[in-house]
Amino acid sequence: MAQGPNIFLVGPMGAGKTTVGRRLAQIRGVRFVDSDHEIERRTGVDIPYIFEREGEAGFRRREAQAIAELSGEGPLVLATGGGAVLDPENRRVLAARGTVIYLHASVEQQLARTQRSEARPLLAQAADRREVLERLFRQRDPLYREIADLVVSTDARSAKCVVRDIADFVDGRPSG
């Protein structure tokens, strides 16, 4: 029942990559993997602990390894961490091995969706979450767009609608 290529979801924290990814994989009959959850499974500890012990650089090394391995195991839907695109090799691998979908979320939406989360290392100690999210957006948005085959806004949209748009695109159907 597996249909089509690997689908890789990129975008900022709070964009809905995990929620959309699970639903998309289900309707396509393929495996879903969240790269952050896979790293936690492999290490036996959570992402904040990895950041605390190994720093962001240590986490990014683990992330690159997971993406390199998982992207070759398709067909699947892979939700990447928000900063995965910082590594040029991750961008190359994702663009070469599947369809890349950028789930775009405004800073307002990200704030709303992450306000109660303590599992976001880049926000955990931030005095001003908005400033951090705005800085990350400025840095990462061009990188998401660089490799995206499709940009889909998730602001004020249900996961069902976003999934439908992605499935229509991947299957070559006009959306709307």
C-alpha positions as CSV (number, residue, x, y, z in Angstrom):
1,M,0.0,0.0,0.0
2,A,3.0,2.3,0.3
3,Q,2.6,5.2,-2.1
4,G,5.1,7.6,-3.6
5,P,8.3,9.0,-2.4
6,N,9.7,9.8,1.0
7,I,8.1,13.0,2.4
8,F,10.2,15.1,4.7
9,L,8.6,17.8,6.8
10,V,10.7,20.8,7.8
11,G,9.8,23.9,9.6
12,P,10.0,25.7,13.0
13,M,9.0,24.3,16.4
14,G,5.2,24.5,16.8
15,A,4.5,24.3,13.0
16,G,2.7,20.9,13.4
17,K,5.3,18.6,11.8
18,T,4.6,15.7,14.2
19,T,0.8,16.0,14.1
20,V,0.7,16.4,10.3
21,G,3.4,13.8,9.7
22,R,1.5,11.1,11.7
23,R,-1.7,11.7,9.7
24,L,0.0,12.0,6.4
25,A,1.9,8.7,6.9
26,Q,-1.4,7.0,8.0
27,I,-3.3,8.0,4.8
28,R,-0.3,7.1,2.6
29,G,0.2,3.7,4.3
30,V,3.9,4.4,5.2
31,R,5.9,4.6,8.3
32,F,6.1,7.9,10.3
33,V,9.2,8.9,12.2
34,D,9.9,12.1,14.1
35,S,13.7,12.6,14.1
36,D,13.7,14.0,17.7
37,H,11.7,11.0,19.0
38,E,14.1,8.7,17.2
39,I,17.1,10.3,18.8
40,E,15.4,9.9,22.2
41,R,14.7,6.3,21.4
42,R,18.3,5.6,20.4
43,T,19.9,7.4,23.3
44,G,17.4,6.5,26.0
45,V,17.3,10.2,27.2
46,D,15.2,13.2,26.2
47,I,16.4,16.1,23.9
48,P,16.8,18.6,26.8
49,Y,19.2,16.1,28.5
50,I,21.3,15.8,25.3
51,F,21.5,19.6,25.0
52,E,22.5,19.8,28.7
53,R,25.2,17.1,28.4
54,E,26.5,17.6,24.9
55,G,25.4,21.0,23.9
56,E,23.6,21.9,20.7
57,A,26.6,20.7,18.6
58,G,26.4,17.2,20.1
59,F,22.6,17.1,19.5
60,R,23.1,18.3,15.9
61,R,25.6,15.5,15.3
62,R,23.1,12.9,16.5
63,E,20.4,14.6,14.4
64,A,22.5,14.5,11.2
65,Q,23.2,10.8,11.7
66,A,19.6,10.0,12.3
67,I,18.5,12.0,9.2
68,A,21.1,10.3,7.0
69,E,20.0,6.9,8.1
70,L,16.3,7.4,8.2
71,S,16.1,9.2,4.9
72,G,17.5,6.0,3.2
73,E,14.9,3.7,4.8
74,G,11.8,4.8,2.9
75,P,9.1,5.1,1.9
76,L,8.3,7.1,5.0
77,V,7.2,10.4,6.3
78,L,9.9,12.1,8.4
79,A,9.4,15.1,10.7
80,T,12.7,16.8,11.2
81,G,13.7,19.0,14.1
82,G,13.4,22.8,13.5
83,G,17.1,23.2,13.3
84,A,17.9,20.3,11.0
85,V,18.2,22.6,8.1
86,L,21.2,24.4,9.6
87,D,23.5,21.6,8.5
88,P,24.2,21.8,4.7
89,E,24.5,18.0,4.5
90,N,21.1,17.5,6.0
91,R,19.7,19.9,3.4
92,R,21.4,18.1,0.6
93,V,20.3,14.6,1.8
94,L,16.7,15.7,2.3
95,A,16.4,17.4,-1.1
96,A,18.0,14.4,-2.8
97,R,16.0,11.6,-1.2
98,G,12.4,12.8,-1.2
99,T,9.8,15.5,-1.3
100,V,10.5,18.3,1.1
101,I,7.5,20.1,2.6
102,Y,8.0,23.3,4.6
103,L,5.3,23.7,7.2
104,H,5.3,27.5,7.7
105,A,4.0,28.9,11.0
106,S,4.1,32.5,12.0
107,V,5.9,33.5,15.2
108,E,2.5,34.2,16.7
109,Q,1.4,30.6,16.0
110,Q,4.7,29.2,17.3
111,L,4.3,31.2,20.5
112,A,0.8,29.9,21.0
113,R,1.7,26.3,20.3
114,T,4.9,26.3,22.4
115,Q,3.8,28.4,25.4
116,R,3.4,25.4,27.8
117,S,6.2,23.3,26.5
118,E,9.2,22.8,28.7
119,A,10.8,20.3,26.3
120,R,12.1,23.0,23.9
121,P,15.8,23.5,24.8
122,L,16.2,26.7,22.8
123,L,13.2,28.2,24.6
124,A,13.6,26.7,28.0
125,Q,15.8,29.5,29.5
126,A,14.7,32.3,27.2
127,A,13.6,35.5,29.0
128,D,11.8,36.5,25.8
129,R,10.5,33.6,23.8
130,R,9.2,35.9,21.0
131,E,12.7,37.3,20.4
132,V,14.2,33.8,20.2
133,L,11.5,32.6,17.8
134,E,11.9,35.7,15.7
135,R,15.7,35.3,15.5
136,L,15.3,31.6,14.6
137,F,12.8,32.4,12.0
138,R,15.1,35.0,10.3
139,Q,17.9,32.5,10.3
140,R,16.0,29.4,9.2
141,D,13.2,30.5,6.9
142,P,15.5,31.0,3.9
143,L,17.0,27.5,4.5
144,Y,13.6,25.9,4.7
145,R,12.6,27.6,1.5
146,E,15.9,26.6,-0.2
147,I,15.0,22.9,-0.1
148,A,11.2,23.0,-0.1
149,D,9.3,21.5,-2.9
150,L,6.1,23.0,-1.3
151,V,5.5,25.6,1.4
152,V,2.2,25.1,3.3
153,S,1.0,27.5,5.9
154,T,-0.3,25.9,9.1
155,D,-1.6,29.1,10.7
156,A,-5.3,28.7,11.7
157,R,-5.6,25.6,9.6
158,S,-6.5,22.1,10.7
159,A,-4.0,19.3,10.3
160,K,-6.6,17.6,8.1
161,C,-6.5,20.5,5.6
162,V,-2.7,20.7,5.7
163,V,-2.4,16.9,5.1
164,R,-4.9,17.1,2.2
165,D,-2.8,19.9,0.5
166,I,0.4,17.9,0.9
167,A,-1.2,14.7,-0.4
168,D,-2.7,16.5,-3.4
169,F,0.7,18.0,-4.2
170,V,2.6,14.7,-3.9
171,D,0.0,12.9,-6.0
172,G,0.0,15.7,-8.6
173,R,-3.6,16.8,-8.0
174,P,-4.5,20.4,-8.1
175,S,-5.2,21.7,-4.6
176,G,-8.0,24.0,-3.6
